[in-house]
């Protein structure tokens, strides 16, 4: 019986994992799966009171965004003062599209 909550098919998930492993920043992207990142992310969300730093929208569905691009620099990646909560759409998407 298929899982009704499954959002991607197995071939799609396998393809995404393969693509991610071969991206130039694959080692850095692994930081996002660490418990340390989850704790820091939760801290940012709690400190922001689940409020988007850009538009002020209050929601549980926020992305934790690096204000300055870290480009693999662990000091910038883990620096709490370089993190902000942004609603996924439109604020984080807009910032990402601008290349910030």
Secondary structure, DSSP 8 states (H G I E B T S, - for coil): ---TT--S-HHHHHHHHHHHHTSTTHHHHGGGGSHHHHHHHHHHHHHTTTB-TTT--B-S-EEEEESS--TT-HHHHH-GGGEEEEEIIIIIHHHHHTT-
